Amino acid sequence: MSKPSGYTITLLRVGDTSWDEENRLVGTTDLPMTNLGADAVARAVHDGEFDQPFSIVLVSDEEAAVSASRMLPRTSDTKVKTVPELANVGLGLWEGVLWSDLEDRNPNCYTQLRDHPERITPPEGESLHDAQDRLLDAIQKSLAKVKGSNPQVAIVLRPLAWAVVRSWLENDNLSSLWDQLEQPASIERFQITKSQLENHKQSSKANA
């Protein structure tokens, strides 16, 4: 079977956890989806159109991501690959902090995080640019051995990781992160070439 020249990427965002619903900052802390979060994913999958089976489903080892990935349709030929490097963006000491508390304690950081999240790195956390490099590296490596002319690839990501990858797929600036996360859960498809994926580091630096 031939090697792919490109991929059809189906991107699925994981539903809310209890911390999301409490308006806390959520990074790599491993939390399950709430019932409302799971229902939102189920509706998105139900409304999605799946004309062709997935060759591979890429998902982190986080509980909420694994649960969401199980809602996608699969065939006996669909490979599911667990990729720990697809974990959510690390927020360091800001993990679990209420947005309102961050605003009260450090209004400058709050404003920077809201207006230009790509310019700030949480204490002991990860910058969005570093997270984007990590996530795209993981995707590229995971697809290296996938065969077919244009494989159907599903990628299931928690919210911040989803927005970071989506920004790259849309050729959008990372400053749009919060605007993207205000959108309801949905199934989105993107066509990318193999060379685009291989050159992601240059693209990331150009958009920094």
ABEGO torsion letter per residue (X at the ends): XBBBABBBBBBBBBBBBAAAAAGBBBBABBBBBBAAAAAAAAAAAAABBBABBBABBBBBABAAAAAAAAABBBBAABBBBBBAAABBBBAEAABGBBAAAAAAABAAAAAAAAABAAABBBBGBBBAAAAAAAAAAAAAAAAAABBEABBBBBBBBBAAAAAAAAAAAAGBBAAAAAAAAABBBBBBBBBBBAAAAAAAAAAAAAAX
